[in-house]
Amino acid sequence: MTAWFASWGLTYEAAWLVATIVGILAIALPLMLAVAMIIYADRKIWAAIALRRGPNVVGPFGLLQSFADGLKVFLQETIIPSGANRGLFLIAPIITFTVALMAWAVIPFQAGVVLANINVGLLYILAISSLGVYGVVISGWASNSKYPFFSALRAAAQMISYEVSIGFILISVVLYAGSFNLSVITLAQKGNILGIFSANGLNPLLFPISVMFLISSMAETARAPFDLTEAESELVAGYQTEYSSMSFALFWLGEYANVILMCALNAILFWGGWLPPVDWAPLYAVPGIIWLFAKILLFFFIFSWVKATVPRYRYDQLMRLGWKVFLPISLFWVCLVSGWLMLTRYS
């Protein structure tokens, strides 16, 4: 894209800047539209499971309900509690929203279609996902209210608990693919070298940790049954209790952008990303971005299905699952995968 803008007579620096801005907008704007429609899909899935109708009044089939809700919060007044730290209170939702968008810079939508194809893309994702909790922690502390503060403490402990096991799970993926680059990891899955579901069936070494990664990604994004940071039966609305108007909307946008990101990572790391589910030549006629979006929607359906059917964990159960189950299993799996590769690939 830089070369195309340079052909217009721009200098290389100016062409690179324009190309980067266009690339950012090409990801951010459709993502915001996708978040609006994903919220609609979320509510429809919950309604179907509970034998209700869900949104069906605003627009055809209720498709405009999310936009009506967005307009409603946009027109509301932003209320700041008198005892809150005003600066931190306002910057917290901005951090959550911005960090959620930053992670998409290294997501490959198709071969060569990625904003920043860096060699440490997976480490970048880990770093950005770790920063996301700062918005929750800052909002809980700056609100100067007990329930949001408890929510901030829970968010910090929850992030630490599941980041460790996620890190060990990703080490196993990196050992198999031999790279931190997400495009290389995707291409390494072609022909059942890494992919779980392919022409030759399940990969027994990676399937168990793919299930662990799916559960950990729900905990990392504080989705049910791990939404202890927003447990309304205990903490009113958690860190969002004192927020209204667009500040509240930014939290929602950031949360759903993170959920879609985790769905994309599940698809890219374990299920072939933009590659077709079976290594069969006719399937490659379908554009890779269609396969990626189909897999993202499948994982989002699983996220919504779990939220609508599984009751919320107690906090001690959440900690026990992270530290006493996932951490030792993921650490053992690193040893298992590395030992298997030493015997088969590098012997």
C-alpha positions, 0 to 999 in steps of 0.5 A: 500500500505504501508503494501505491501511495508513493506512485501518487508523487508522495515521498516515501515517509508521507506514503508510509504515514498515509498507508498506515493511517488507512490500514488502521482505519480499515481495521478499527472502523469495521471492528467497531461495526462488528462490536455493535453487531456482535452485541446484537448476536450475543443478545439473540443467542441468550434469548434463543437459549432462554426461549425468548425473542431478544431484540426484534423491534428497532430496525428489521429483526432488531438489527439496529438495537445496538445503534439505538443503545449507542445513541442513548448512552451518547446523549446521556450526561457524564456524571463524575462522583464528587469523591473520585479522582477526576483525571484517572476516572476519565482516562480509565475507559479510554485505556480499556478501549485503546488497548483493545484496538491496539492488539489488532495490529498484528492479527493476520486476516489473510496471507499478507493482510496484516497491519504490522507483520512483526516477528514477535507478534505473539509477545506483542499480544501478550503484552497488550492483553496484560495492559488491558487490566489497567483500565479496570484497576484504575477505574475501580480505584479512581471511583473512590467506592468500595464495590468498584475497588473490590472489582479492581482487586479481583481483576488484578488477581484474575489477570495474573492467575490466567496469564501464567497458564496462557503463557505456558500454553503459547510456549507449546504453540511456539515450539511447534511452529518455531516462530512468534509470528502469527502468520508463520504460526498459521501457515505452519498448520497447513497439512496437519503440521500444527492444525488441530482439525485437518485432513488427518484428524485431531492433533493429540498434543495440541487439542487438550491445550486448545481447550485450556486456552479457550477457557483461559481466554474467557477468564482473561476477558472476564466473560461468564462464568468468570465475570467476577469483576462485574458480579452484580449479585456481589459488586452491583456492576463492579468497576463500571458502577459509577460510570455513565454515558460514553465512559460506560460505552467505552468499557463495553466496546473495549470488552467486546473488542477483546472478546472478538480478539480472543476468538480470533486468537483461538482460530489463528493459534489452533484452528488454522486462521485463514486456512480452510478446515481441511487441506483440500484444494477446492476449499482454497478458492474461498478467500481466507478472510471468510474462513477466519471470520467463520471461525471467529463467529464459531468461537463467539457462539461458544462464548455466548453459549457458555455465558447463557448456560454456565453459572458463575464460579465462586472466587475460590473456584476461579483461583483454584482452576487457574493455579491448581489445575491449569498452571501445572497441566500447562507446565507439564504440557510444555515438557511433553511437547518439547520432549516429543519434538526432540524425539521426532523432529530434532533427533 
